[in-house]
Amino acid sequence: MKVRILLALTFANAFLTLSAQEGKFGFIDFNATLRRMPDYIEAEANLRNIQSVYQDELDRSKREFERQYIEFMLEQDHLSASIVAKRQKELQLMMDNNVQFRDDVQMELEAKRDELLIPLQKKLLNAVQEVSTELNLDYVVDTGKGTYLYINQERGVDISDQVGSRLGIEKKVEKVVEGGQPVLNAEGNDNNIEQ
């Protein structure tokens, strides 16, 4: 136990020493800042309106299914076997259609959310990069997720290829996609993303 504590303190001290020598860093809670943007508030209101319309239709479909199911349950003792089987198939089809519609709505809402929020995320990330450059920061940490939002590539050294070579991993290939975000792929990999 004492060894673990000693190791943890040693690593923490080494990290703090390296951090102090390496340069200036900034931090921001990216998502909290995003949620405070006026455009975000407008986008969320738009999404709630769209979701409300879909929810009304989902509720209507559910009520219709329940009405037909109750009607069937009350009548089934007085119906022939072929009519009972037909009505059961109809109810099953209705239930399947409702589930499919719910899934489609979920996918459409996620797509609409991306459509509305990705430009805002890019705008915020650009602002982070501009401020980082103005303040001569070497990197910025997202305190909400513990990830790096900005790294001054002129001050850092990318050792990915050297580490990969030591581990027997093929050299990486970067392809820049929309928004300037790199996508890493191994050379010779048939699954490379083409943009």
SEVONU-970367 format. One record per residue: residue in three letters; z, y, x of N, C-alpha, C in turn. Coordinates in steps of 0.02 Angstrom, whole numbers. Atoms other than C-alpha are relative to their C-alpha. Example, Ala and Ser with C-alpha at 12.3 -4.5 7.8 and 13.67 -1.06 7.14 Angstrom:
# SEVONU-970367
@resn:Ala nw:0 nv:-59 nu:45 caw:390 cav:-225 cau:615 cw:0 cv:60 cu:45
@resn:Ser nw:-3 nv:-59 nu:-42 caw:357 cav:-53 cau:684 cw:37 cv:55 cu:-39
//
This chain:
# SEVONU-970367
@resn:Met nw:0 nv:-60 nu:41 caw:0 cav:0 cau:0 cw:0 cv:63 cu:44
@resn:Lys nw:-3 nv:-58 nu:-45 caw:46 cav:120 cau:142 cw:-66 cv:9 cu:36
@resn:Val nw:64 nv:-4 nu:-35 caw:-117 cav:77 cau:229 cw:-52 cv:34 cu:-45
@resn:Arg nw:47 nv:-31 nu:47 caw:-216 cav:125 cau:73 cw:11 cv:75 cu:-6
@resn:Ile nw:-16 nv:-72 nu:5 caw:-126 cav:291 cau:57 cw:-21 cv:35 cu:64
@resn:Leu nw:19 nv:-30 nu:-64 caw:-152 cav:326 cau:242 cw:-76 cv:7 cu:6
@resn:Leu nw:73 nv:-3 nu:-1 caw:-338 cav:284 cau:228 cw:-26 cv:55 cu:-47
@resn:Ala nw:21 nv:-51 nu:49 caw:-356 cav:394 cau:73 cw:12 cv:70 cu:28
@resn:Leu nw:-15 nv:-65 nu:-29 caw:-272 cav:540 cau:161 cw:-47 cv:15 cu:58
@resn:Thr nw:46 nv:-9 nu:-57 caw:-381 cav:514 cau:316 cw:-69 cv:20 cu:-25
@resn:Phe nw:66 nv:-17 nu:27 caw:-541 cav:514 cau:212 cw:0 cv:69 cu:-33
@resn:Ala nw:-4 nv:-66 nu:32 caw:-484 cav:666 cau:112 cw:0 cv:55 cu:52
@resn:Asn nw:-3 nv:-49 nu:-54 caw:-443 cav:760 cau:272 cw:-68 cv:7 cu:34
@resn:Ala nw:66 nv:-1 nu:-31 caw:-611 cav:712 cau:348 cw:-50 cv:37 cu:-45
@resn:Phe nw:45 nv:-34 nu:48 caw:-702 cav:769 cau:190 cw:12 cv:75 cu:0
@resn:Leu nw:-16 nv:-71 nu:1 caw:-610 cav:935 cau:187 cw:-23 cv:34 cu:64
@resn:Thr nw:22 nv:-28 nu:-64 caw:-646 cav:963 cau:372 cw:-75 cv:8 cu:2
@resn:Leu nw:73 nv:-4 nu:2 caw:-831 cav:924 cau:350 cw:-23 cv:53 cu:-49
@resn:Ser nw:19 nv:-50 nu:50 caw:-840 cav:1031 cau:194 cw:8 cv:70 cu:27
@resn:Ala nw:-13 nv:-67 nu:-27 caw:-764 cav:1179 cau:284 cw:-52 cv:17 cu:53
@resn:Gln nw:48 nv:-13 nu:-53 caw:-887 cav:1160 cau:429 cw:-71 cv:6 cu:-27
@resn:Glu nw:68 nv:5 nu:24 caw:-1041 cav:1128 cau:324 cw:-26 cv:62 cu:-35
@resn:Gly nw:25 nv:-60 nu:33 caw:-1050 cav:1291 cau:228 cw:32 cv:13 cu:-66
@resn:Lys nw:-27 nv:-22 nu:64 caw:-1020 cav:1373 cau:63 cw:-25 cv:-43 cu:-57
@resn:Phe nw:22 nv:36 nu:59 caw:-1024 cav:1283 cau:-102 cw:24 cv:38 cu:-62
@resn:Gly nw:-18 nv:-28 nu:64 caw:-1017 cav:1337 cau:-282 cw:12 cv:-55 cu:-50
@resn:Phe nw:-10 nv:50 nu:52 caw:-970 cav:1250 cau:-441 cw:-7 cv:33 cu:-68
@resn:Ile nw:11 nv:-23 nu:68 caw:-1007 cav:1264 cau:-625 cw:5 cv:-61 cu:-45
@resn:Asp nw:2 nv:54 nu:50 caw:-981 cav:1159 cau:-781 cw:-65 cv:12 cu:-39
@resn:Phe nw:68 nv:-10 nu:26 caw:-1165 cav:1144 cau:-827 cw:-2 cv:-4 cu:-76
@resn:Asn nw:4 nv:9 nu:73 caw:-1143 cav:1078 cau:-1005 cw:40 cv:52 cu:-38
@resn:Ala nw:-39 nv:-52 nu:34 caw:-1006 cav:1201 cau:-1050 cw:-38 cv:66 cu:0
@resn:Thr nw:40 nv:-61 nu:-4 caw:-1117 cav:1344 cau:-990 cw:-60 cv:-5 cu:-47
@resn:Leu nw:58 nv:10 nu:46 caw:-1266 cav:1271 cau:-1084 cw:21 cv:12 cu:-72
@resn:Arg nw:-24 nv:-8 nu:69 caw:-1164 cav:1265 cau:-1245 cw:16 cv:73 cu:-18
@resn:Arg nw:-15 nv:-71 nu:13 caw:-1123 cav:1451 cau:-1226 cw:-63 cv:42 cu:-4
@resn:Met nw:62 nv:-38 nu:3 caw:-1306 cav:1503 cau:-1215 cw:-19 cv:15 cu:-73
@resn:Pro nw:19 nv:-16 nu:69 caw:-1364 cav:1596 cau:-1373 cw:-56 cv:-44 cu:-26
@resn:Asp nw:55 nv:43 nu:21 caw:-1524 cav:1493 cau:-1378 cw:24 cv:-70 cu:-18
@resn:Tyr nw:-28 nv:67 nu:14 caw:-1419 cav:1333 cau:-1376 cw:31 cv:0 cu:-69
@resn:Ile nw:-33 nv:-5 nu:66 caw:-1319 cav:1390 cau:-1527 cw:-53 cv:-1 cu:-55
@resn:Glu nw:55 nv:0 nu:48 caw:-1482 cav:1425 cau:-1618 cw:-33 cv:-69 cu:-6
@resn:Ala nw:31 nv:67 nu:-1 caw:-1555 cav:1256 cau:-1567 cw:45 cv:-50 cu:-37
@resn:Glu nw:-47 nv:45 nu:34 caw:-1399 cav:1165 cau:-1627 cw:-1 cv:12 cu:-76
@resn:Ala nw:4 nv:-15 nu:72 caw:-1408 cav:1254 cau:-1796 cw:-64 cv:-28 cu:-29
@resn:Asn nw:64 nv:27 nu:21 caw:-1591 cav:1205 cau:-1810 cw:5 cv:-76 cu:-7
@resn:Leu nw:-8 nv:72 nu:2 caw:-1548 cav:1024 cau:-1770 cw:44 cv:-22 cu:-60
@resn:Arg nw:-44 nv:17 nu:58 caw:-1407 cav:1023 cau:-1900 cw:-39 cv:5 cu:-66
@resn:Asn nw:41 nv:-8 nu:61 caw:-1530 cav:1086 cau:-2033 cw:-47 cv:-59 cu:-9
@resn:Ile nw:47 nv:58 nu:2 caw:-1657 cav:950 cau:-1990 cw:39 cv:-63 cu:-17
@resn:Gln nw:-41 nv:60 nu:12 caw:-1520 cav:818 cau:-1987 cw:24 cv:-1 cu:-73
@resn:Ser nw:-23 nv:-4 nu:70 caw:-1458 cav:877 cau:-2158 cw:-54 cv:-24 cu:-48
@resn:Val nw:56 nv:21 nu:42 caw:-1630 cav:852 cau:-2235 cw:-8 cv:-76 cu:3
@resn:Tyr nw:5 nv:72 nu:-9 caw:-1641 cav:677 cau:-2163 cw:59 cv:-36 cu:-33
@resn:Gln nw:-59 nv:32 nu:28 caw:-1463 cav:637 cau:-2217 cw:-5 cv:-2 cu:-76
@resn:Asp nw:9 nv:-1 nu:73 caw:-1503 cav:689 cau:-2396 cw:-46 cv:-58 cu:-22
@resn:Glu nw:47 nv:55 nu:17 caw:-1650 cav:566 cau:-2398 cw:33 cv:-68 cu:12
@resn:Leu nw:-35 nv:63 nu:-13 caw:-1544 cav:428 cau:-2320 cw:50 cv:-14 cu:-57
@resn:Asp nw:-48 nv:8 nu:55 caw:-1410 cav:457 cau:-2453 cw:-35 cv:-19 cu:-65
@resn:Arg nw:38 nv:15 nu:61 caw:-1540 cav:455 cau:-2593 cw:-23 cv:-73 cu:1
@resn:Ser nw:23 nv:69 nu:-7 caw:-1612 cav:290 cau:-2528 cw:58 cv:-49 cu:-10
@resn:Lys nw:-58 nv:44 nu:6 caw:-1439 cav:214 cau:-2516 cw:22 cv:-4 cu:-74
@resn:Arg nw:-20 nv:0 nu:71 caw:-1395 cav:267 cau:-2694 cw:-49 cv:-42 cu:-42
@resn:Glu nw:51 nv:38 nu:37 caw:-1559 cav:194 cau:-2759 cw:9 cv:-76 cu:12
@resn:Phe nw:-11 nv:70 nu:-15 caw:-1526 cav:29 cau:-2670 cw:62 cv:-26 cu:-37
@resn:Glu nw:-62 nv:21 nu:34 caw:-1348 cav:21 cau:-2738 cw:-10 cv:-6 cu:-75
@resn:Arg nw:13 nv:3 nu:72 caw:-1409 cav:59 cau:-2915 cw:-38 cv:-64 cu:-17
@resn:Gln nw:40 nv:60 nu:15 caw:-1540 cav:-79 cau:-2909 cw:40 cv:-64 cu:14
@resn:Tyr nw:-40 nv:59 nu:-16 caw:-1417 cav:-201 cau:-2829 cw:50 cv:-14 cu:-56
@resn:Ile nw:-48 nv:9 nu:55 caw:-1285 cav:-172 cau:-2964 cw:-36 cv:-24 cu:-63
@resn:Glu nw:40 nv:21 nu:58 caw:-1419 cav:-187 cau:-3099 cw:-18 cv:-73 cu:6
@resn:Phe nw:18 nv:70 nu:-12 caw:-1476 cav:-352 cau:-3022 cw:61 cv:-45 cu:-10
@resn:Met nw:-60 nv:42 nu:5 caw:-1298 cav:-419 cau:-3010 cw:20 cv:-9 cu:-73
@resn:Leu nw:-19 nv:5 nu:70 caw:-1267 cav:-381 cau:-3194 cw:-50 cv:-42 cu:-40
@resn:Glu nw:52 nv:35 nu:37 caw:-1432 cav:-460 cau:-3251 cw:-15 cv:-71 cu:25
@resn:Gln nw:25 nv:61 nu:-32 caw:-1452 cav:-608 cau:-3133 cw:18 cv:-64 cu:-39
@resn:Asp nw:-18 nv:60 nu:39 caw:-1361 cav:-733 cau:-3247 cw:-48 cv:-12 cu:-58
@resn:His nw:45 nv:6 nu:57 caw:-1488 cav:-699 cau:-3384 cw:-74 cv:-4 cu:20
@resn:Leu nw:69 nv:1 nu:-25 caw:-1644 cav:-708 cau:-3274 cw:-19 cv:-70 cu:24
@resn:Ser nw:23 nv:65 nu:-25 caw:-1750 cav:-858 cau:-3228 cw:4 cv:0 cu:77
@resn:Ala nw:-7 nv:8 nu:-73 caw:-1741 cav:-925 cau:-3049 cw:-56 cv:37 cu:37
@resn:Ser nw:55 nv:-34 nu:-34 caw:-1913 cav:-855 cau:-3005 cw:9 cv:76 cu:0
@resn:Ile nw:-12 nv:-72 nu:3 caw:-1866 cav:-680 cau:-3063 cw:58 cv:19 cu:47
@resn:Val nw:-56 nv:-13 nu:-46 caw:-1700 cav:-690 cau:-2968 cw:-25 cv:1 cu:72
@resn:Ala nw:27 nv:3 nu:-68 caw:-1794 cav:-741 cau:-2810 cw:-43 cv:62 cu:14
@resn:Lys nw:43 nv:-59 nu:-8 caw:-1920 cav:-599 cau:-2836 cw:42 cv:62 cu:11
@resn:Arg nw:-44 nv:-59 nu:-6 caw:-1782 cav:-469 cau:-2860 cw:38 cv:-1 cu:66
@resn:Gln nw:-36 nv:4 nu:-64 caw:-1687 cav:-533 cau:-2708 cw:-46 cv:22 cu:57
@resn:Lys nw:49 nv:-21 nu:-50 caw:-1845 cav:-512 cau:-2604 cw:-11 cv:75 cu:-2
@resn:Glu nw:9 nv:-72 nu:7 caw:-1869 cav:-337 cau:-2673 cw:59 cv:38 cu:30
@resn:Leu nw:-60 nv:-32 nu:-27 caw:-1689 cav:-291 cau:-2631 cw:2 cv:-6 cu:77
@resn:Gln nw:1 nv:10 nu:-73 caw:-1706 cav:-365 cau:-2456 cw:-51 cv:47 cu:32
@resn:Leu nw:51 nv:-44 nu:-27 caw:-1867 cav:-268 cau:-2427 cw:24 cv:73 cu:-2
@resn:Met nw:-26 nv:-68 nu:6 caw:-1785 cav:-108 cau:-2489 cw:53 cv:13 cu:54
@resn:Met nw:-51 nv:-8 nu:-51 caw:-1637 cav:-136 cau:-2373 cw:-31 cv:4 cu:70
@resn:Asp nw:34 nv:-2 nu:-65 caw:-1752 cav:-172 cau:-2225 cw:-35 cv:67 cu:11
@resn:Asn nw:33 nv:-65 nu:-5 caw:-1852 cav:-14 cau:-2262 cw:50 cv:56 cu:13
@resn:Asn nw:-52 nv:-50 nu:-11 caw:-1692 cav:88 cau:-2269 cw:25 cv:-2 cu:72
@resn:Val nw:-22 nv:7 nu:-70 caw:-1635 cav:20 cau:-2100 cw:-54 cv:27 cu:47
@resn:Gln nw:54 nv:-25 nu:-43 caw:-1806 cav:55 cau:-2024 cw:-5 cv:76 cu:-4
@resn:Phe nw:2 nv:-72 nu:8 caw:-1806 cav:231 cau:-2095 cw:58 cv:33 cu:39
@resn:Arg nw:-58 nv:-26 nu:-37 caw:-1631 cav:262 cau:-2024 cw:-14 cv:0 cu:75
@resn:Asp nw:16 nv:4 nu:-71 caw:-1689 cav:203 cau:-1852 cw:-53 cv:51 cu:19
@resn:Asp nw:53 nv:-49 nu:-13 caw:-1846 cav:311 cau:-1862 cw:28 cv:71 cu:1
@resn:Val nw:-32 nv:-66 nu:3 caw:-1741 cav:462 cau:-1910 cw:39 cv:12 cu:64
@resn:Gln nw:-39 nv:-7 nu:-61 caw:-1626 cav:432 cau:-1762 cw:-45 cv:17 cu:59
@resn:Met nw:46 nv:-12 nu:-55 caw:-1774 cav:426 cau:-1642 cw:-31 cv:70 cu:-6
@resn:Glu nw:29 nv:-66 nu:10 caw:-1852 cav:582 cau:-1719 cw:49 cv:55 cu:17
@resn:Leu nw:-51 nv:-50 nu:-15 caw:-1688 cav:678 cau:-1706 cw:11 cv:5 cu:76
@resn:Glu nw:-8 nv:-1 nu:-73 caw:-1669 cav:628 cau:-1523 cw:-59 cv:36 cu:33
@resn:Ala nw:59 nv:-33 nu:-28 caw:-1848 cav:683 cau:-1486 cw:3 cv:75 cu:-13
@resn:Lys nw:-5 nv:-71 nu:17 caw:-1820 cav:849 cau:-1576 cw:54 cv:34 cu:42
@resn:Arg nw:-54 nv:-28 nu:-42 caw:-1657 cav:875 cau:-1481 cw:-26 cv:12 cu:71
@resn:Asp nw:29 nv:-8 nu:-67 caw:-1748 cav:846 cau:-1316 cw:-49 cv:59 cu:1
@resn:Glu nw:50 nv:-54 nu:5 caw:-1888 cav:963 cau:-1371 cw:34 cv:69 cu:1
@resn:Leu nw:-34 nv:-65 nu:4 caw:-1763 cav:1102 cau:-1407 cw:45 cv:14 cu:61
@resn:Leu nw:-50 nv:-12 nu:-52 caw:-1638 cav:1075 cau:-1265 cw:-27 cv:-4 cu:71
@resn:Ile nw:25 nv:6 nu:-69 caw:-1742 cav:1027 cau:-1112 cw:-21 cv:68 cu:28
@resn:Pro nw:16 nv:-66 nu:-28 caw:-1815 cav:1203 cau:-1095 cw:62 cv:42 cu:16
@resn:Leu nw:-62 nv:-37 nu:-13 caw:-1638 cav:1275 cau:-1106 cw:34 cv:-26 cu:63
@resn:Gln nw:-29 nv:29 nu:-60 caw:-1576 cav:1153 cau:-973 cw:-38 cv:24 cu:62
@resn:Lys nw:41 nv:-24 nu:-56 caw:-1721 cav:1203 cau:-860 cw:15 cv:73 cu:15
@resn:Lys nw:-16 nv:-71 nu:-8 caw:-1683 cav:1387 cau:-889 cw:67 cv:9 cu:36
@resn:Leu nw:-66 nv:-3 nu:-31 caw:-1501 cav:1360 cau:-843 cw:-2 cv:-24 cu:73
@resn:Leu nw:6 nv:25 nu:-68 caw:-1545 cav:1257 cau:-690 cw:-35 cv:50 cu:46
@resn:Asn nw:34 nv:-52 nu:-39 caw:-1665 cav:1393 cau:-631 cw:49 cv:57 cu:16
@resn:Ala nw:-50 nv:-53 nu:-12 caw:-1525 cav:1522 cau:-651 cw:50 cv:-22 cu:53
@resn:Val nw:-46 nv:26 nu:-51 caw:-1408 cav:1410 cau:-549 cw:-33 cv:5 cu:69
@resn:Gln nw:35 nv:-2 nu:-65 caw:-1539 cav:1398 cau:-411 cw:-8 cv:71 cu:24
@resn:Glu nw:9 nv:-70 nu:-20 caw:-1571 cav:1586 cau:-411 cw:66 cv:29 cu:25
@resn:Val nw:-65 nv:-26 nu:-20 caw:-1386 cav:1629 cau:-403 cw:22 cv:-33 cu:66
@resn:Ser nw:-18 nv:35 nu:-62 caw:-1359 cav:1496 cau:-268 cw:-35 cv:30 cu:60
@resn:Thr nw:38 nv:-31 nu:-54 caw:-1496 cav:1573 cau:-163 cw:26 cv:69 cu:16
@resn:Glu nw:-26 nv:-68 nu:-10 caw:-1429 cav:1750 cau:-189 cw:67 cv:-2 cu:36
@resn:Leu nw:-67 nv:4 nu:-30 caw:-1252 cav:1696 cau:-139 cw:-1 cv:-40 cu:65
@resn:Asn nw:8 nv:39 nu:-61 caw:-1320 cav:1594 cau:8 cw:45 cv:-62 cu:0
@resn:Leu nw:-39 nv:61 nu:6 caw:-1236 cav:1436 cau:-55 cw:-41 cv:-58 cu:26
@resn:Asp nw:34 nv:60 nu:-25 caw:-1276 cav:1269 cau:23 cw:-7 cv:-53 cu:-54
@resn:Tyr nw:4 nv:46 nu:56 caw:-1240 cav:1166 cau:-132 cw:45 cv:22 cu:-57
@resn:Val nw:-38 nv:-15 nu:60 caw:-1174 cav:1180 cau:-309 cw:17 cv:-65 cu:-35
@resn:Val nw:-24 nv:60 nu:33 caw:-1070 cav:1047 cau:-394 cw:9 cv:14 cu:-75
@resn:Asp nw:-12 nv:-2 nu:72 caw:-1072 cav:1017 cau:-582 cw:69 cv:-31 cu:-11
@resn:Thr nw:-68 nv:26 nu:8 caw:-886 cav:1002 cau:-616 cw:8 cv:-43 cu:-62
@resn:Gly nw:-4 nv:42 nu:60 caw:-919 cav:924 cau:-786 cw:-19 cv:-72 cu:14
@resn:Lys nw:23 nv:68 nu:-14 caw:-1007 cav:773 cau:-711 cw:11 cv:-21 cu:72
@resn:Gly nw:-10 nv:16 nu:-70 caw:-968 cav:783 cau:-526 cw:-65 cv:-13 cu:37
@resn:Thr nw:65 nv:9 nu:-33 caw:-1152 cav:793 cau:-478 cw:-21 cv:66 cu:32
@resn:Tyr nw:26 nv:-60 nu:-34 caw:-1248 cav:915 cau:-369 cw:-58 cv:28 cu:-39
@resn:Leu nw:53 nv:-33 nu:36 caw:-1356 cav:1041 cau:-460 cw:-49 cv:34 cu:47
@resn:Tyr nw:42 nv:-35 nu:-48 caw:-1423 cav:1128 cau:-306 cw:22 cv:-21 cu:70
@resn:Ile nw:-13 nv:14 nu:-70 caw:-1437 cav:1081 cau:-123 cw:-49 cv:40 cu:41
@resn:Asn nw:43 nv:-38 nu:-44 caw:-1504 cav:1199 cau:10 cw:-30 cv:-49 cu:50
@resn:Gln nw:32 nv:51 nu:-40 caw:-1629 cav:1081 cau:90 cw:-14 cv:24 cu:72
@resn:Glu nw:9 nv:-24 nu:-68 caw:-1650 cav:1194 cau:242 cw:62 cv:-13 cu:42
@resn:Arg nw:-62 nv:11 nu:-37 caw:-1468 cav:1164 cau:290 cw:20 cv:-73 cu:3
@resn:Gly nw:-19 nv:70 nu:3 caw:-1458 cav:980 cau:247 cw:-52 cv:-44 cu:34
@resn:Val nw:45 nv:49 nu:-29 caw:-1535 cav:825 cau:321 cw:-3 cv:-60 cu:-47
@resn:Asp nw:10 nv:58 nu:43 caw:-1608 cav:690 cau:210 cw:-4 cv:-62 cu:44
@resn:Ile nw:-2 nv:60 nu:-42 caw:-1561 cav:525 cau:290 cw:-19 cv:-62 cu:-40
@resn:Ser nw:17 nv:56 nu:43 caw:-1627 cav:416 cau:149 cw:-45 cv:-51 cu:34
@resn:Asp nw:47 nv:46 nu:-32 caw:-1770 cav:344 cau:251 cw:34 cv:-40 cu:55
@resn:Gln nw:-33 nv:35 nu:-55 caw:-1661 cav:302 cau:402 cw:49 cv:-52 cu:-27
@resn:Val nw:-47 nv:48 nu:29 caw:-1526 cav:219 cau:295 cw:-39 cv:-56 cu:-32
@resn:Gly nw:41 nv:52 nu:32 caw:-1660 cav:128 cau:195 cw:-30 cv:-47 cu:51
@resn:Ser nw:29 nv:42 nu:-53 caw:-1742 cav:66 cau:354 cw:53 cv:-48 cu:27
@resn:Arg nw:-54 nv:43 nu:-25 caw:-1576 cav:0 cau:417 cw:18 cv:-55 cu:-49
@resn:Leu nw:-16 nv:49 nu:52 caw:-1552 cav:-90 cau:252 cw:-60 cv:-42 cu:-20
@resn:Gly nw:60 nv:38 nu:16 caw:-1730 cav:-157 cau:246 cw:-34 cv:22 cu:-64
@resn:Ile nw:31 nv:-27 nu:60 caw:-1783 cav:-45 cau:102 cw:-63 cv:37 cu:20
@resn:Glu nw:63 nv:-34 nu:-14 caw:-1961 cav:19 cau:95 cw:10 cv:76 cu:-3
@resn:Lys nw:-3 nv:-72 nu:-1 caw:-1990 cav:203 cau:131 cw:-13 cv:29 cu:-69
@resn:Lys nw:8 nv:-31 nu:66 caw:-1975 cav:316 cau:-21 cw:-60 cv:45 cu:-2
@resn:Val nw:55 nv:-46 nu:13 caw:-2116 cav:416 cau:-96 cw:23 cv:45 cu:-56
@resn:Glu nw:-20 nv:-46 nu:52 caw:-2079 cav:573 cau:-194 cw:-61 cv:25 cu:-37
@resn:Lys nw:51 nv:-30 nu:42 caw:-2184 cav:628 cau:-338 cw:36 cv:51 cu:-43
@resn:Val nw:-31 nv:-53 nu:39 caw:-2142 cav:792 cau:-422 cw:-30 cv:-2 cu:-70
@resn:Val nw:22 nv:1 nu:70 caw:-2150 cav:786 cau:-611 cw:17 cv:68 cu:-31
@resn:Glu nw:-11 nv:-62 nu:36 caw:-2138 cav:924 cau:-740 cw:73 cv:22 cu:9
@resn:Gly nw:-66 nv:-26 nu:-8 caw:-1989 cav:1035 cau:-708 cw:22 cv:-1 cu:73
@resn:Gly nw:-16 nv:-1 nu:-70 caw:-1992 cav:1008 cau:-520 cw:50 cv:-53 cu:22
@resn:Gln nw:-48 nv:52 nu:-17 caw:-1877 cav:858 cau:-525 cw:-37 cv:-58 cu:34
@resn:Pro nw:34 nv:54 nu:-34 caw:-1925 cav:724 cau:-397 cw:15 cv:-68 cu:-31
@resn:Val nw:-8 nv:69 nu:21 caw:-1952 cav:543 cau:-446 cw:-12 cv:-41 cu:63
@resn:Leu nw:6 nv:39 nu:-60 caw:-1923 cav:420 cau:-305 cw:-27 cv:-69 cu:-17
@resn:Asn nw:30 nv:66 nu:10 caw:-2030 cav:263 cau:-294 cw:-10 cv:-31 cu:69
@resn:Ala nw:15 nv:34 nu:-62 caw:-2050 cav:132 cau:-159 cw:-75 cv:-3 cu:10
@resn:Glu nw:72 nv:5 nu:-14 caw:-2220 cav:131 cau:-73 cw:-22 cv:-70 cu:-15
@resn:Gly nw:28 nv:65 nu:15 caw:-2330 cav:-10 cau:-131 cw:26 cv:-28 cu:-66
@resn:Asn nw:-28 nv:23 nu:63 caw:-2233 cav:-26 cau:-295 cw:-51 cv:14 cu:-55
@resn:Asp nw:50 nv:-9 nu:53 caw:-2353 cav:-54 cau:-441 cw:28 cv:40 cu:-59
@resn:Asn nw:-31 nv:-35 nu:56 caw:-2229 cav:33 cau:-558 cw:8 cv:74 cu:13
@resn:Asn nw:-5 nv:-71 nu:-14 caw:-2253 cav:207 cau:-483 cw:-18 cv:41 cu:-62
@resn:Ile nw:13 nv:-45 nu:57 caw:-2249 cav:345 cau:-612 cw:-56 cv:47 cu:20
@resn:Glu nw:56 nv:-46 nu:-13 caw:-2412 cav:440 cau:-617 cw:4 cv:56 cu:-50
@resn:Gln nw:-1 nv:-58 nu:44 caw:-2410 cav:614 cau:-686 cw:-63 cv:40 cu:12
//
